[in-house]
Amino acid sequence: MKKLNLIFPLALFFTCHLFYGQKIDFEEYDLDNGLHVILHQDNSVPIVTTSVLYHVGSKDENPERTGFAHFFEHLLFEGTKHIPKGKWFSIVTGNGGSNNAYTTDDFTYYYENFPSNNLKLGLWMESERMLHPIIDQKGVDTQNEVVKEEKRMRYDNSPYGKWNEEVKSKLYEVHPYSQTTIGKMEHLDAATLEEFMAFNKKYYVPNNAILTVAGDIDILQTKEWISDYFAPIPKGVTIERSFPKERPISKTIRAEAYDPNIQIPAIFLAYRTPGRNTRDARVLDVISTYLSKGKSSKLYKKLVDNQKMSLQVAAFNMNNEDYSTYVILSLPLGETTLTTLVAEIDEEVEKIKNELISEKDYQKLQNQFESEFVSANANIEGVANSLAEYYAFYDGNTYLINDELDLYKYISREDIRQVARKYLNTNQRLELYYLPESQKEEK
């Protein structure tokens, strides 16, 4: 869902002034129906975030019915038994709040920010979404058109809008990470109302969800309201997940894709890497920061500043639950070819694999990660999101919100070299040449 520009005045002070070394306290427990609850009290400002993370994303979908999780992100704003159709957003904004939602390969996340005197309203609304959603043909038809328009705007008609779809479909052979969160419109068109209702009944249940409440709260009162609104919701059937394993890539996958919305080609180098709850995934995060975070990073300084070969260069690790996808991309400048960019990028990657990075660069990385960690948890909304994701995807270890920065600090220069050697090899990657449609016509 597109971020809404609905900000109430108190949001200007919507921070918890977190500094490294200051622990984030929280309490967590389970209701009898399986709902996991996390509470974080911060009474510094009269703001509260209520969020629900459902452990359902695009990887959970029937390959013949892709796009369901993202579709439900929209559909569950349609209305409930006690919230009239189309009134969700007006209720939130009319009570001084803001809200949003988003979907990934692994989960769907909903949240509301309210002045703390409206916490009860936020809890009630999320319990309504879980217990009493109205799923009817009219709502399905309405959101079908909304999703189609989003797909046209963000993917079909947007420059470079389909690069992720092209990368995922070629990098993953058997795992559902080959699917995109937006899905295929023909799958949504073909789906019956009964299929949508079955998807809701299976995944949007308390035992597949995490409720997080963070901010200016009274713990005992909050627990009482949670019990009132969420405890009566029936537990769903236990969800069994068993996804196929990918065979290791042992030979370079070379592919081309064509985009009618671009004039400048791009190169995408993609590697299949371990899931987010691994030490190697964290090391790859460090490597991507070293390569392309900021104008002094190695690839930016080399290709954009010094050699004037590239308009843009980036390296990032798309962390997911089962596998992650490590991507290096670049757009050429002037007469520079994509093959030249690949050679220049590989030269920098080989340096990491064969030499220890300098002590100066290593200390810079330490400082960058400390700054990013503080920024990510510098407001109540960020803390709520972090708490939910740590519990959901790090073996229930919610306390990582306090410990994870230390895990990054223990990554050594030797670790960086070793992990680069392990994963960032030319015979273990996809080389996607992302080209203007006109070049296809020329061929």
C-alpha positions in Angstrom: 0.0 0.0 0.0 1.3 3.5 -0.8 2.5 5.5 2.1 -0.2 7.9 3.2 0.7 11.5 4.0 -1.5 11.6 7.0 0.5 13.0 9.8 -1.0 14.4 13.0 0.9 17.2 14.8 2.2 15.1 17.6 4.1 13.1 15.1 6.7 15.9 15.0 7.7 14.7 18.4 7.2 11.0 17.7 10.6 9.9 18.9 12.0 7.9 21.8 15.5 9.4 21.7 17.3 6.0 21.6 21.1 6.0 22.0 23.4 3.0 21.6 23.7 1.3 25.0 20.2 2.2 26.0 18.1 -1.0 26.3 14.6 -1.2 24.9 12.5 -2.9 27.5 9.5 -5.0 26.5 7.2 -7.6 27.8 5.8 -10.5 25.8 3.3 -13.3 26.3 0.9 -15.5 24.4 -2.9 -15.6 24.6 -4.6 -19.0 24.7 -5.5 -18.7 21.0 -1.9 -18.4 20.1 -1.6 -14.7 19.5 1.8 -13.5 20.5 1.8 -10.1 22.3 4.7 -7.7 22.7 4.4 -4.6 24.8 6.9 -1.7 25.0 6.3 1.2 27.3 7.7 4.6 26.5 5.9 7.5 28.2 8.2 10.2 26.9 5.6 11.4 24.4 1.8 10.8 24.2 2.0 8.5 21.2 1.2 4.8 20.7 1.7 2.4 17.8 -0.5 -0.7 17.4 0.7 -3.2 14.9 -0.2 -6.7 13.8 2.3 -8.8 11.8 0.7 -11.8 10.0 3.2 -14.5 9.0 1.9 -14.7 5.4 3.5 -13.4 2.3 3.8 -14.2 -1.4 5.8 -17.4 -0.7 2.7 -18.9 1.0 0.5 -18.6 -2.1 -0.7 -21.2 -4.5 1.6 -20.7 -7.6 -1.7 -20.6 -9.6 -3.1 -17.8 -7.4 -0.2 -15.4 -6.9 -0.8 -12.0 -5.4 -3.2 -13.1 -2.7 -1.2 -11.8 0.3 -0.7 -8.4 -1.2 -4.4 -8.4 -2.3 -5.4 -9.0 1.3 -3.2 -6.1 2.4 -5.8 -4.0 0.5 -8.9 -6.1 1.1 -8.7 -6.0 4.9 -9.1 -2.2 4.8 -12.5 -2.6 3.1 -14.5 -2.8 6.2 -15.6 -5.1 9.0 -18.8 -6.2 10.8 -18.7 -3.0 12.8 -16.6 -0.7 10.6 -18.6 0.5 7.5 -17.2 -0.1 4.1 -14.7 2.7 3.1 -14.6 4.2 6.6 -11.4 2.7 8.0 -9.1 5.7 7.0 -11.5 8.4 8.0 -11.9 6.8 11.5 -8.2 6.8 11.9 -7.5 10.3 10.7 -10.6 11.6 12.4 -9.1 10.5 15.7 -5.7 12.1 15.1 -4.0 9.0 13.7 -2.2 7.7 10.7 -1.9 4.1 9.4 -0.4 2.0 6.7 0.4 -1.6 5.7 2.8 -3.5 3.5 3.4 -7.0 2.2 6.7 -8.9 1.6 7.6 -12.4 0.5 7.3 -13.5 4.1 4.8 -11.4 5.9 2.1 -8.7 5.9 2.3 -5.8 8.4 -0.5 -3.4 9.5 -0.1 -0.5 11.9 -1.8 2.5 13.3 -0.2 5.5 15.1 -2.5 7.3 17.5 -2.4 9.8 20.3 -2.1 7.5 23.4 -5.6 8.3 24.5 -6.9 6.4 21.5 -5.0 3.2 22.1 -8.3 1.4 22.8 -9.5 2.4 19.4 -6.4 1.1 17.7 -6.7 -2.3 19.5 -10.4 -2.6 18.7 -9.8 -1.8 15.0 -7.1 -4.5 14.6 -9.2 -7.0 16.5 -12.1 -6.2 14.1 -9.7 -6.8 11.1 -8.8 -10.2 12.5 -12.3 -11.3 13.7 -14.9 -9.6 11.6 -13.6 -8.8 8.1 -16.2 -8.4 5.4 -15.0 -10.5 2.4 -17.6 -10.2 -0.3 -17.6 -10.0 -4.1 -18.1 -6.3 -4.1 -15.0 -5.7 -2.0 -13.0 -8.2 -4.1 -14.0 -6.5 -7.3 -13.1 -3.1 -5.9 -9.7 -4.0 -4.7 -9.0 -6.0 -7.9 -9.2 -2.7 -9.8 -7.0 -1.0 -7.1 -4.3 -3.6 -7.4 -4.4 -3.6 -11.2 -3.8 0.2 -11.1 -1.0 -0.2 -8.6 0.6 -2.8 -10.9 0.3 -0.5 -13.9 1.8 2.4 -12.1 4.6 0.8 -10.1 5.6 -2.1 -12.3 4.3 -2.2 -15.9 4.7 1.5 -16.7 7.5 2.4 -14.4 11.1 2.6 -15.6 13.0 -0.5 -14.4 9.7 -1.6 -12.7 10.1 -5.3 -13.5 13.7 -5.9 -12.6 12.9 -7.7 -9.4 10.4 -9.9 -11.1 13.0 -10.8 -13.7 15.7 -11.5 -11.1 13.5 -13.6 -8.9 12.0 -15.7 -11.7 15.5 -16.6 -13.0 17.3 -17.0 -9.7 14.8 -19.3 -8.0 13.8 -22.5 -9.8 11.6 -24.3 -7.3 11.1 -22.1 -4.2 8.1 -19.7 -4.3 10.5 -16.7 -3.9 10.4 -16.9 -7.7 7.0 -15.2 -7.4 6.4 -11.4 -6.9 4.3 -9.9 -4.1 2.1 -8.1 -6.7 1.3 -11.4 -8.4 -0.3 -12.0 -11.7 -3.5 -10.3 -12.5 -4.9 -13.3 -14.4 -4.6 -15.3 -11.1 -6.6 -12.7 -9.2 -9.2 -12.5 -12.0 -9.6 -16.3 -12.0 -9.9 -16.6 -8.2 -13.3 -17.3 -6.7 -14.8 -15.6 -3.6 -14.5 -19.0 -1.8 -10.7 -19.1 -2.5 -10.3 -15.6 -0.9 -12.3 -16.6 2.1 -10.3 -19.8 2.5 -7.0 -17.8 2.4 -8.3 -15.4 5.1 -9.5 -18.3 7.3 -6.1 -20.0 7.0 -3.6 -17.2 7.5 -5.3 -14.2 9.2 -5.7 -15.9 12.6 -4.3 -15.2 16.0 -1.8 -18.1 16.1 -0.3 -16.8 12.9 0.0 -13.2 14.1 2.1 -11.0 16.4 0.4 -8.0 18.1 2.8 -5.2 19.2 1.9 -2.2 21.2 4.5 0.4 21.8 4.6 3.9 23.3 2.8 5.8 26.0 0.8 2.9 27.5 -0.3 1.6 30.9 0.8 -2.0 30.8 -2.0 -3.4 33.0 -4.7 -1.5 31.2 -3.3 -2.5 27.8 -3.3 -6.1 28.8 -7.0 -5.8 29.9 -8.0 -4.3 26.6 -6.0 -6.9 24.6 -7.8 -9.7 26.6 -11.2 -8.1 25.9 -10.7 -7.7 22.2 -8.4 -10.5 21.1 -8.8 -13.4 23.5 -12.3 -14.3 22.1 -10.9 -14.7 18.6 -10.8 -18.4 17.7 -7.5 -20.1 17.1 -6.9 -21.2 13.5 -5.6 -24.5 12.2 -1.9 -24.9 12.7 -0.1 -23.9 9.5 2.4 -26.4 8.2 5.1 -25.0 5.9 7.4 -27.1 3.7 9.1 -25.3 0.8 11.4 -27.0 -1.7 15.1 -26.4 -1.5 17.1 -24.8 -4.3 20.0 -26.6 -5.8 23.2 -24.5 -5.5 24.1 -22.5 -8.5 27.3 -23.7 -10.0 27.3 -22.0 -13.4 26.7 -18.4 -14.3 23.1 -17.8 -15.4 23.1 -15.2 -18.2 19.8 -13.7 -19.2 18.3 -10.6 -20.9 15.1 -8.7 -20.1 13.5 -5.9 -22.1 11.7 -2.8 -20.7 9.7 -0.5 -23.0 10.0 2.3 -20.3 13.7 2.8 -20.3 16.4 4.4 -22.6 19.4 3.5 -20.5 20.2 -0.2 -19.9 21.2 -1.7 -16.6 23.1 -4.7 -15.3 21.9 -6.7 -12.3 24.2 -9.3 -10.7 22.2 -11.4 -8.3 23.4 -14.1 -5.9 21.2 -16.5 -3.9 22.4 -16.2 -0.3 21.3 -17.5 3.2 18.2 -16.4 5.0 18.1 -13.4 7.3 18.6 -15.3 10.5 22.1 -16.3 9.7 25.5 -14.7 10.5 26.5 -14.8 6.9 23.4 -12.6 6.0 24.7 -10.0 8.4 28.2 -10.1 6.9 26.7 -9.6 3.5 24.9 -6.5 4.8 28.3 -5.2 5.9 29.8 -5.9 2.4 27.0 -4.1 0.6 27.5 -1.1 2.9 31.2 -1.2 2.1 30.6 -1.3 -1.6 27.8 1.2 -2.1 26.6 3.0 1.0 27.3 6.7 0.5 29.5 8.7 -1.9 32.7 7.5 -0.3 31.8 3.8 -0.8 34.1 1.8 -3.1 31.8 1.2 -6.1 30.3 4.7 -6.0 33.6 6.5 -5.7 35.2 4.3 -8.5 32.4 4.1 -11.1 30.4 7.3 -10.5 33.0 9.8 -9.2 36.4 8.9 -10.5 35.9 6.9 -13.7 32.6 8.5 -14.8 31.4 5.1 -16.0 28.1 4.9 -14.2 25.0 7.0 -13.5 24.1 4.8 -10.5 25.5 1.8 -8.6 24.1 -0.1 -5.7 24.7 -3.3 -3.7 22.2 -4.6 -1.2 21.1 -7.8 0.4 17.3 -8.5 0.2 16.9 -10.5 3.4 14.1 -13.1 3.5 13.2 -15.9 5.8 14.4 -18.9 3.7 16.9 -17.4 1.3 18.1 -13.9 0.7 19.0 -12.3 -2.7 22.2 -10.3 -2.9 22.1 -7.7 -5.8 24.7 -5.4 -7.4 23.3 -3.1 -10.0 24.6 -0.4 -12.2 23.5 1.9 -15.0 26.2 3.0 -17.6 27.2 6.5 -18.4 28.0 7.6 -22.0 29.6 4.9 -24.1 30.3 2.5 -21.2 29.1 -1.0 -21.9 27.4 -3.3 -19.5 30.2 -5.8 -19.8 32.7 -3.1 -18.8 30.7 -2.4 -15.7 30.6 -6.0 -14.8 34.4 -6.2 -15.1 34.9 -3.1 -13.0 32.4 -4.4 -10.3 34.1 -7.8 -10.3 37.4 -6.2 -9.7 36.2 -4.5 -6.5 34.6 -7.7 -5.3 37.8 -9.7 -6.0 39.7 -7.2 -3.8 37.3 -8.0 -0.9 37.8 -11.7 -1.5 41.6 -11.5 -1.7 42.6 -8.7 0.7 41.5 -7.6 4.1 39.7 -4.2 4.0 41.6 -1.4 5.7 41.3 -0.7 9.4 40.0 2.8 8.5 37.2 1.4 6.3 36.4 -1.2 9.0 35.9 1.4 11.6 33.8 3.5 9.2 31.5 0.4 8.8 31.2 0.0 12.5 30.1 3.7 12.8 27.7 3.4 9.9 25.9 0.3 11.4 25.6 2.0 14.8 24.1 5.0 13.2 21.6 2.9 11.1 20.6 0.8 14.1 19.9 3.9 16.2 17.9 5.4 13.3 15.8 2.3 12.7 14.7 2.4 16.4 14.6 6.1 16.9 10.8 6.3 17.0 8.0 4.3 18.5 6.8 3.1 15.1 10.3 1.7 14.3 10.6 0.0 17.6 7.2 -1.7 17.2 8.2 -3.0 13.7 11.6 -4.2 14.9 10.1 -6.1 17.9 7.6 -7.9 15.7 10.2 -8.9 13.0 12.8 -10.1 15.5 10.2 -12.4 17.2 8.8 -13.6 13.9 12.0 -14.4 12.0 14.8 -14.9 14.5 13.6 -18.0 16.4 11.4 -15.9 18.8 14.5 -14.0 20.0 12.8 -10.6 20.4 15.7 -9.4 22.6 17.8 -9.1 19.4 16.5 -5.6 19.3 19.1 -4.9 22.0 21.8 -7.4 20.9 21.9 -7.3 17.1 24.2 -4.3 16.8 26.8 -6.2 18.9 26.5 -9.1 16.5 27.5 -6.7 13.7 30.3 -5.4 15.8 31.8 -8.9 16.2 32.0 -9.3 12.4 35.8 -9.1 11.7 37.7 -8.2 8.5 38.5 -11.8 8.1 34.8 -12.7 8.2 34.1 -10.2 5.4 36.7 -11.8 3.2 35.6 -15.3 4.0 31.9 -14.6 3.3 32.7 -12.8 0.0 34.7 -15.8 -1.1 31.9 -18.1 -0.2 29.0 -16.4 -2.0 30.1 -13.6 -4.4 31.5 -15.8 -7.1 30.8 -15.4 -10.8 29.8 -19.0 -11.2 27.1 -18.6 -8.5 25.2 -15.7 -9.9 22.6 -14.4 -12.3 23.8 -11.8 -14.8 20.7 -10.0 -16.0 21.2 -7.6 -18.8 18.2 -5.3 -18.5 17.7 -3.6 -21.9 15.5 -1.1 -23.6 12.7 -2.7 -25.7 14.2 -1.0 -28.8 17.3 -3.2 -28.6 15.1 -6.3 -28.8 13.5 -5.0 -31.9 17.0 -4.3 -33.4 17.9 -8.0 -32.8 
